[in-house]
Amino acid sequence: MLERPDAVLTLIPLLAVSGLGIRTLLAAPTVGTGLVTAPLAVAGYLAALAVVFLELLAWPVAERVGGS
C-alpha cells in the first residue's frame, strides 16, 4: 500500500526532472524554441523545492492538530 511519505518521496524527483523533460520535448523540433523553454528547467526544480518546504512546514503541524 502506498502511503503519504512514499508518495512525497516519489513526487520530489519526478517534479525535478519534469522541467527538463518538458523543455527537451518542446525544444527538440526547432532550435529557436530552446531560448523560450529555458526557464522550464528551473521550474521543475522550484516545484520540487516547494514540495519539500511544504512537507517540512505543513505536514508536522497537520499531524499535531489532527492527533490532538
PyMOL commands that set and color helices and strands:
alter all, ss='L'
color gray80, all
select helices_A, chain A and resi 4-27+33-36+38-67
alter helices_A, ss='H'
color red, helices_A
deselect
rebuild
show_as cartoon
